[in-house]
Structures are given as C-alpha cells and as structure tokens.
Amino acid sequence: MDMLNNRGDGMLKAKNVLGEDLQPCCKFPMTGFYRDGSCNTGPEDVGRHVVCIKVTEAFLKFSKEAGNDLSTPYLDHDFPGLIDGDQWCLCALRWQEAFEAGAAPLVVLASTHVSALEVLKLEDLKTHAASVDPF
C-alpha cells in the first residue's frame, strides 16, 4: 500500500521517520500541504512538505534570502507568517539546503513523514531533533 497518500481516508496511517504513526505537526498556524496540521503527502505535493520543523530566526532569514519569505503574512492565502518557535511542514529539499548552509531548523521527528528519508539522512535529522511536543 502507498504510504505517501495517507490522509485519514480509510488507508493505513502514515508513518514518521522513526517508523511510528505520523503525529500532527501544528494546527496554528495550520500547516501541511493539505492544511490538516500534519506533514502528510501525496502525489500532488510535488514540493514534498514532509519535514516538521520548529522555526528559528536564522532559518527564516535563510529562507527569505533563498527566495521563500515565510515570515511575511499572506492573508489572501490564509498564511499568517511564521515566527520563531512556530512549527511548520517544510519541503524536504529546502531543509537540506538550510542544513548545508548551516541554518537548518530543529526537526520534530515524530511529525516528520517517512518519505523525507528519500532525500534526507535520518542521522542529519536526528542531530537537529527538537525535544518538544508536536502540538
């Protein structure tokens, strides 16, 4: 069974990078490709928004300089803008870019989708693991 397309619609529950059931990432701000608070993914999520991060100022600065301003609100898209301490489902490749630049945010492993391991190393994620609840 395809472990990518698991949105609570009768399919098996998605797994996280630890091999356990995927936990929610954040409901405020509402995150996830499907805006369901979870880093679920599916075929239409070409950016793979699967890494649950704990936002830092350093990461927000890096992301803005890389052309993805996550701190500015876009109210017409129901996006309040992120601040230090928020949790958010980030694209796996963006996390890798930040990691290579020394600006990787912390990762909530229990809320990071297993498909992140297709492009990221578990060891790298573990070195940036957040010790926080995913809520």
Summary of the structure (lengths in Angstrom):
residues: 135
radius of gyration: 13.7
end to end distance: 28.2
largest distance: 40.8
contacts: 409
relative contact order: 0.23
helix: 26%
strand: 18%
